Amino acid sequence: MDNFAPYVIKSFKHDGHLHRMWLTNWRVPQHILHADHHQQEMMVFINSQTKIQEADGKEWVSRIPGVSFFIPKMWFNIVALIEETGVRYYCNVASPLYVTQQVLTYIDYDLDVIRMPDRSVHIVDQDEYERHKLNYHYSSLVETKVKEGLAALLALVNADKPPFQDDMVMYYYEQWEKYKNGGA
């Protein structure tokens, strides 16, 4: 794959209903990936002014460019949001990704970790996780995987391990900008 290729990203809830869809995400070509990201077989996507469809059918357009990181077999994914004040990382505790053709899917398990540009870290939506754990009857295996995913994610965040590197986020976004503008 030599060029950025378009993908759809679909997030579901445990019971199978659609949570959210990002309709156009550009996969970063393998030859551009940083060695650390390539070694972990990360899939990296860019989106900017992307149409997003909610479960209820409402649509809106993202205003903040994002670089998304998916690591096979990991129970989380990471979205680096490029804001005026710096890069904010919004991380979803979620099932490992599943890819078919150019559609990527995962199950969102509610817990989120946010790392602000000032490097402060916040775990959010714990109440939503507890509510859905009961409503959707999460198995003990799912609960274990969610806890392990959260722990692994926090370890990466706190150690500044890939992909929590602002310079790489900006590099990928700049490469996509060049591609989008015809290579200029």
Contacts in CASP RR format, 6 or more apart in sequence:
PFRMAT RR
TARGET T0000
AUTHOR 0000-0000-0000
METHOD contacts of the structure
MODEL  1
MDNFAPYVIKSFKHDGHLHRMWLTNWRVPQHILHADHHQQEMMVFINSQT
KIQEADGKEWVSRIPGVSFFIPKMWFNIVALIEETGVRYYCNVASPLYVT
QQVLTYIDYDLDVIRMPDRSVHIVDQDEYERHKLNYHYSSLVETKVKEGL
AALLALVNADKPPFQDDMVMYYYEQWEKYKNGGA
1 27 0 8 1.000
1 29 0 8 1.000
1 30 0 8 1.000
2 29 0 8 1.000
2 31 0 8 1.000
3 29 0 8 1.000
3 179 0 8 1.000
4 26 0 8 1.000
4 27 0 8 1.000
4 28 0 8 1.000
4 29 0 8 1.000
4 46 0 8 1.000
4 176 0 8 1.000
4 179 0 8 1.000
4 180 0 8 1.000
5 26 0 8 1.000
5 27 0 8 1.000
5 29 0 8 1.000
5 102 0 8 1.000
6 24 0 8 1.000
6 25 0 8 1.000
6 26 0 8 1.000
6 27 0 8 1.000
6 102 0 8 1.000
7 25 0 8 1.000
7 26 0 8 1.000
7 27 0 8 1.000
7 45 0 8 1.000
7 102 0 8 1.000
7 103 0 8 1.000
7 104 0 8 1.000
8 21 0 8 1.000
8 22 0 8 1.000
8 23 0 8 1.000
8 24 0 8 1.000
8 25 0 8 1.000
8 102 0 8 1.000
8 103 0 8 1.000
8 104 0 8 1.000
9 21 0 8 1.000
9 22 0 8 1.000
9 25 0 8 1.000
9 45 0 8 1.000
9 68 0 8 1.000
9 103 0 8 1.000
9 104 0 8 1.000
9 105 0 8 1.000
10 18 0 8 1.000
10 20 0 8 1.000
10 21 0 8 1.000
10 103 0 8 1.000
10 104 0 8 1.000
10 105 0 8 1.000
10 106 0 8 1.000
11 18 0 8 1.000
11 19 0 8 1.000
11 20 0 8 1.000
11 21 0 8 1.000
11 92 0 8 1.000
11 94 0 8 1.000
11 105 0 8 1.000
11 106 0 8 1.000
11 107 0 8 1.000
11 108 0 8 1.000
12 18 0 8 1.000
12 19 0 8 1.000
12 105 0 8 1.000
12 106 0 8 1.000
12 107 0 8 1.000
12 108 0 8 1.000
13 19 0 8 1.000
13 107 0 8 1.000
13 108 0 8 1.000
13 132 0 8 1.000
13 136 0 8 1.000
14 107 0 8 1.000
14 109 0 8 1.000
14 132 0 8 1.000
14 136 0 8 1.000
14 138 0 8 1.000
14 142 0 8 1.000
15 136 0 8 1.000
16 107 0 8 1.000
17 55 0 8 1.000
18 55 0 8 1.000
19 55 0 8 1.000
19 108 0 8 1.000
20 52 0 8 1.000
20 53 0 8 1.000
20 54 0 8 1.000
20 55 0 8 1.000
20 108 0 8 1.000
21 52 0 8 1.000
21 53 0 8 1.000
22 47 0 8 1.000
22 50 0 8 1.000
22 51 0 8 1.000
22 52 0 8 1.000
22 62 0 8 1.000
23 50 0 8 1.000
23 51 0 8 1.000
23 52 0 8 1.000
23 53 0 8 1.000
24 47 0 8 1.000
24 50 0 8 1.000
24 51 0 8 1.000
25 45 0 8 1.000
25 46 0 8 1.000
25 47 0 8 1.000
25 50 0 8 1.000
25 68 0 8 1.000
25 104 0 8 1.000
26 45 0 8 1.000
26 46 0 8 1.000
26 47 0 8 1.000
26 176 0 8 1.000
26 179 0 8 1.000
27 43 0 8 1.000
27 44 0 8 1.000
27 45 0 8 1.000
28 44 0 8 1.000
28 45 0 8 1.000
28 46 0 8 1.000
28 172 0 8 1.000
28 175 0 8 1.000
28 176 0 8 1.000
30 38 0 8 1.000
32 172 0 8 1.000
32 175 0 8 1.000
33 42 0 8 1.000
33 44 0 8 1.000
34 162 0 8 1.000
34 168 0 8 1.000
34 171 0 8 1.000
36 162 0 8 1.000
37 44 0 8 1.000
37 69 0 8 1.000
37 162 0 8 1.000
37 163 0 8 1.000
37 168 0 8 1.000
40 71 0 8 1.000
40 72 0 8 1.000
40 162 0 8 1.000
41 71 0 8 1.000
41 72 0 8 1.000
42 69 0 8 1.000
42 70 0 8 1.000
42 71 0 8 1.000
42 162 0 8 1.000
42 163 0 8 1.000
43 69 0 8 1.000
43 70 0 8 1.000
43 72 0 8 1.000
43 97 0 8 1.000
43 99 0 8 1.000
43 104 0 8 1.000
44 67 0 8 1.000
44 68 0 8 1.000
44 69 0 8 1.000
44 70 0 8 1.000
44 163 0 8 1.000
44 172 0 8 1.000
45 67 0 8 1.000
45 68 0 8 1.000
45 70 0 8 1.000
45 104 0 8 1.000
46 65 0 8 1.000
46 66 0 8 1.000
46 67 0 8 1.000
46 68 0 8 1.000
46 172 0 8 1.000
46 173 0 8 1.000
46 176 0 8 1.000
47 62 0 8 1.000
47 65 0 8 1.000
47 66 0 8 1.000
47 68 0 8 1.000
48 62 0 8 1.000
48 65 0 8 1.000
48 66 0 8 1.000
48 173 0 8 1.000
48 176 0 8 1.000
49 61 0 8 1.000
49 62 0 8 1.000
49 63 0 8 1.000
50 61 0 8 1.000
50 62 0 8 1.000
51 59 0 8 1.000
51 60 0 8 1.000
51 61 0 8 1.000
52 59 0 8 1.000
52 60 0 8 1.000
52 61 0 8 1.000
52 62 0 8 1.000
53 59 0 8 1.000
54 60 0 8 1.000
64 81 0 8 1.000
64 82 0 8 1.000
64 83 0 8 1.000
65 81 0 8 1.000
65 82 0 8 1.000
65 173 0 8 1.000
66 79 0 8 1.000
66 80 0 8 1.000
66 81 0 8 1.000
66 82 0 8 1.000
66 173 0 8 1.000
67 79 0 8 1.000
67 80 0 8 1.000
67 82 0 8 1.000
67 169 0 8 1.000
67 172 0 8 1.000
67 173 0 8 1.000
68 77 0 8 1.000
68 78 0 8 1.000
68 79 0 8 1.000
68 80 0 8 1.000
69 77 0 8 1.000
69 78 0 8 1.000
69 79 0 8 1.000
69 80 0 8 1.000
69 163 0 8 1.000
70 77 0 8 1.000
70 97 0 8 1.000
70 104 0 8 1.000
70 106 0 8 1.000
71 77 0 8 1.000
72 96 0 8 1.000
72 97 0 8 1.000
73 96 0 8 1.000
74 96 0 8 1.000
74 149 0 8 1.000
74 152 0 8 1.000
75 93 0 8 1.000
75 94 0 8 1.000
75 95 0 8 1.000
75 96 0 8 1.000
75 109 0 8 1.000
75 145 0 8 1.000
75 146 0 8 1.000
75 148 0 8 1.000
75 149 0 8 1.000
75 150 0 8 1.000
75 152 0 8 1.000
76 91 0 8 1.000
76 92 0 8 1.000
76 93 0 8 1.000
76 94 0 8 1.000
76 113 0 8 1.000
76 149 0 8 1.000
76 150 0 8 1.000
76 152 0 8 1.000
76 153 0 8 1.000
77 91 0 8 1.000
77 92 0 8 1.000
77 94 0 8 1.000
77 97 0 8 1.000
77 106 0 8 1.000
78 89 0 8 1.000
78 90 0 8 1.000
78 91 0 8 1.000
78 92 0 8 1.000
78 153 0 8 1.000
78 163 0 8 1.000
78 164 0 8 1.000
79 89 0 8 1.000
79 90 0 8 1.000
79 91 0 8 1.000
79 92 0 8 1.000
80 87 0 8 1.000
80 88 0 8 1.000
80 89 0 8 1.000
80 163 0 8 1.000
80 166 0 8 1.000
80 169 0 8 1.000
81 87 0 8 1.000
81 88 0 8 1.000
81 89 0 8 1.000
81 90 0 8 1.000
82 169 0 8 1.000
82 170 0 8 1.000
82 173 0 8 1.000
83 117 0 8 1.000
85 117 0 8 1.000
86 117 0 8 1.000
86 166 0 8 1.000
87 117 0 8 1.000
87 166 0 8 1.000
87 169 0 8 1.000
87 170 0 8 1.000
88 114 0 8 1.000
88 115 0 8 1.000
88 116 0 8 1.000
88 117 0 8 1.000
89 113 0 8 1.000
89 114 0 8 1.000
89 115 0 8 1.000
89 157 0 8 1.000
89 164 0 8 1.000
90 112 0 8 1.000
90 114 0 8 1.000
91 112 0 8 1.000
91 113 0 8 1.000
91 114 0 8 1.000
91 115 0 8 1.000
91 153 0 8 1.000
91 157 0 8 1.000
92 106 0 8 1.000
92 108 0 8 1.000
92 109 0 8 1.000
92 111 0 8 1.000
92 112 0 8 1.000
93 109 0 8 1.000
93 110 0 8 1.000
93 111 0 8 1.000
93 112 0 8 1.000
93 113 0 8 1.000
93 129 0 8 1.000
93 146 0 8 1.000
93 149 0 8 1.000
93 150 0 8 1.000
93 153 0 8 1.000
94 106 0 8 1.000
94 107 0 8 1.000
94 108 0 8 1.000
94 109 0 8 1.000
95 106 0 8 1.000
95 107 0 8 1.000
95 109 0 8 1.000
95 145 0 8 1.000
96 106 0 8 1.000
97 104 0 8 1.000
97 105 0 8 1.000
97 106 0 8 1.000
98 104 0 8 1.000
98 105 0 8 1.000
98 106 0 8 1.000
99 105 0 8 1.000
109 129 0 8 1.000
109 132 0 8 1.000
109 138 0 8 1.000
109 142 0 8 1.000
109 146 0 8 1.000
110 125 0 8 1.000
110 128 0 8 1.000
110 129 0 8 1.000
110 132 0 8 1.000
111 123 0 8 1.000
111 124 0 8 1.000
111 125 0 8 1.000
111 126 0 8 1.000
111 129 0 8 1.000
111 146 0 8 1.000
111 150 0 8 1.000
112 123 0 8 1.000
112 124 0 8 1.000
112 125 0 8 1.000
113 121 0 8 1.000
113 122 0 8 1.000
113 123 0 8 1.000
113 124 0 8 1.000
113 150 0 8 1.000
113 153 0 8 1.000
113 154 0 8 1.000
113 157 0 8 1.000
114 121 0 8 1.000
114 122 0 8 1.000
114 124 0 8 1.000
115 121 0 8 1.000
115 157 0 8 1.000
115 164 0 8 1.000
116 122 0 8 1.000
121 154 0 8 1.000
121 157 0 8 1.000
121 158 0 8 1.000
123 150 0 8 1.000
123 154 0 8 1.000
129 146 0 8 1.000
132 138 0 8 1.000
133 143 0 8 1.000
138 146 0 8 1.000
155 161 0 8 1.000
156 162 0 8 1.000
156 164 0 8 1.000
157 164 0 8 1.000
162 168 0 8 1.000
163 169 0 8 1.000
178 184 0 8 1.000
END
